[in-house]
Structures are given as C-alpha cells and as structure tokens.
Amino acid sequence: PEKALQKMREDRPKSLQDLNALIAASEPLVSGATRAVLGEGPLNADIVFVGEQPGDQEDREGRPFVGPAGQLLDRALAEAGIERGSVYLTNAVKHFKFEMRGKRRIHQKPSVSEVKHYRWWLMAELEFLSPRLVVALGGTAALALSGRQVSVTKTRGRQEFPPFAGFLTVHPAYLLRLPDAEAKASAYRAFVDDLRQVRVIAG
Ligand code: URA
C-alpha cells in the first residue's frame, strides 16, 4: 500500500499543462465528440467562469464558449465591464455530449454521475489557477463545484465552493432558450447585474 500511495502521489499532474494533457487523452462521454475542450484564459486570472460542457461549435473549434451561448456571455461580460481576455473560462464537463437528430448534433445534459466523474479534474484545474472567485454558470457547474444538486433560483449569488469563494448565476444558454422577448430581456439584465457584482467582489 505504501508503494501504491507513493505512485499515486507521483502520478498527480504537477502543472495545469500536465493536467490538460491527461484530460485531452481521456475518452469522451459519447463516441463522436471530436476532442476534449480545455479551459482558456490567463493562468493568473482573478475570476474563473465554469460552464456546463462544450456545445457543438466548441467541440468543432476546440475552444470554450465560442458558440451562441458564448457570444451572449461575451456581450454580457462587456456590459458588466469585465474583459473576456482577463478571465479564465472552463467547463464542468470537458466533452460534448449529444444525440443525433437527423444530421444535427443536439446537446444532451450530462448526468449527475458524469458530472461527478469530471469533478476531480475541475477541482484540480482550479487549484492550479487559484482564483479569487469561481463563478458557476448554471446548475451543472454548481453541482460540479459543490458536489451536490443546487437550485439556481434559490441560491443565486455569492456563496462558497470550498475551498474557493464562489458565485452562482444562470447559464447564458438558459437566456437563449426563454421564448418570451420581455422575459428574455429582463433575465438578461439580471444576468448583467450579477456579472457587475462578480466584478466588484473579485476586484
Ligand atoms: N455552454 C457551456 O456551458 N460551455 C461552453 O463552452 C459552451 C456552451
């Protein structure tokens, strides 16, 4: 057992680069996903945003938050006075999970056990980054960060994701899905207000 423990310690990735190499070499959740989409941003970022999982476009391009939800996030960040290039963006789950509908790849929510499977990687990633604030975008990110199921409506706002100071807000894809234009506009304003708070807390 002593030897096994020592081996475990030696095998632990020593840098974010090593960790990302491990993630990149791992099997995707569903066959068909092109690649692992790794986190992106400055390693000394004060704020880390955690999404759910890469979408169709992220899977193709190999970068987080480049599709429609990412574009909405960019706009909201800019309105809140946060530069996208100054924050680190990553996901709870690193592979795109989807189901084919005709020729289209339709996003499928990762299961609780899938999220927990990726949790070790996410926490290790955050330990290397050691940000001032970790922002969960939506329930899946909050589950990954806290290890339990969390209601976004009930616990939105500042909170702890031990060992990190945290903040929970909605996922930008949720805003895209709201069918009513007025509801969408007001939910978007609330999202921007949350991001302004994030800026103040992390500042
Ligand atoms: N949604 C996410 O949660 N992450 C991405 O990278 C893109 C869309």
Residues whose N, C-alpha, C, O or C-beta is under 5 A from the ligand:
A	BS01	URA	G51 E52 Q53 P54 G55 E58 P64 F65 A69 N91
